[in-house]
Each structure stands twice: as C-alpha cells, then as structure tokens.
C-alpha cells in the first residue's frame, strides 16, 4: 500500500510503500461470551526497521436478547522517525431494539 504521512511538528510530508499483514479471529468461549482479536504488523519497504504493531481486542458478553456488555482494547507500537506507543481501553453497554 502507498501511504502518505504528514508530521505536524516538523512540517514534513513523506510518501512511501508499506506492507500490511494482519490476523483476525473470533472465538465464542461460551454461548454468551465472545473474544475477537485483530493484530497488524506493518513495515516500510525501504526501511524494514521502521514498523508498526497494532492490536485491537474485544470481549463481549451477551446478557439478554437486548443487553450486552463489552470491553475494547487498542494498542499501538511504532518504531520510525518518531517512536511512540499507546494503550487504550474502553467499555460500554449495548442495547438491541
């Protein structure tokens, strides 16, 4: 894939080719409990030492026909011109009308 990044703090614009690879799976542990994970590994073709790892995970519990509870996790790890990473957790209730 061709990607363009704009670095706001430096005013730089770069365009380059990246390889994006991912695994996506979902497992129903119990009748009302599901885990889903998507894992990405992305690297620049010109600089394979510059890469990004991303993980999106979801745990959902179906309480009744109309009510569910979920927890989402997102993790990103970058090694490039700018090294950074972050982890985010969200949760909530789902209502089915």
C-alpha positions in Angstrom: 0.0 0.0 0.0 1.2 3.5 -0.7 0.9 5.8 2.4 1.5 9.5 3.0 2.3 10.8 6.4 2.4 14.4 7.5 4.4 15.2 10.5 2.8 18.3 12.0 5.6 19.2 14.5 8.2 19.2 11.7 6.2 20.3 8.7 7.4 17.3 6.7 5.5 15.2 4.2 6.6 11.8 3.2 5.2 9.2 0.8 6.3 5.6 0.8 5.3 2.0 0.3 4.3 -0.2 3.3 3.5 -3.9 3.7 0.5 -4.5 5.9 -0.1 -8.0 7.4 -2.8 -9.0 9.8 -4.5 -11.9 11.7 -8.2 -11.6 12.5 -10.0 -14.2 14.6 -13.1 -14.5 16.8 -13.7 -17.2 19.4 -17.0 -17.9 21.1 -15.9 -19.2 24.5 -19.4 -19.7 25.9 -22.9 -19.2 24.4 -22.9 -15.6 25.6 -19.1 -14.7 25.7 -17.1 -13.8 22.6 -13.4 -12.7 22.1 -12.3 -11.1 18.9 -8.7 -10.0 18.1 -7.1 -8.3 15.2 -3.3 -8.0 15.1 -1.4 -6.0 12.5 2.2 -5.8 11.6 3.1 -3.0 9.1 6.6 -2.0 7.9 8.1 0.3 5.3 9.6 -1.5 2.3 12.5 1.0 2.1 13.3 0.7 5.9 12.1 -2.6 7.3 13.5 -1.5 10.8 10.6 1.1 10.8 7.5 -0.8 11.7 4.2 -0.6 13.5 2.4 -3.2 15.6 -1.3 -2.7 16.3 -3.7 -4.9 18.4 -7.5 -4.4 18.6 -9.2 -6.7 21.1 -12.8 -7.1 22.0 -14.5 -9.1 24.8 -18.3 -9.1 24.6 -20.9 -10.6 27.0 -24.5 -11.0 25.8 -26.5 -10.7 29.0 -30.0 -10.9 27.5 -31.5 -10.7 24.0 -31.5 -6.9 24.3 -28.5 -6.1 26.6 -24.8 -6.7 26.1 -21.6 -5.5 27.8 -18.2 -5.1 26.0 -14.6 -4.2 26.7 -12.4 -3.0 23.8 -8.6 -2.7 23.9 -6.4 -1.0 21.4 -2.6 -1.0 21.5 -0.2 0.6 19.0 3.6 0.5 19.0 5.7 2.4 16.4 9.4 2.4 15.6 10.0 5.0 12.9 11.3 8.6 12.8 9.1 9.2 15.8 9.0 6.4 18.4 5.7 6.2 20.3 3.1 3.8 21.6 -0.2 3.9 23.4 -2.8 1.6 25.0 -6.5 2.4 25.2 -9.3 0.6 27.0 -13.0 1.4 26.5 -16.1 -0.3 27.8 -19.8 0.1 27.5 -23.3 -1.3 27.2 -25.1 -2.4 24.1 -28.8 -2.2 23.6 -30.6 -4.1 20.8 -34.0 -2.7 20.0 
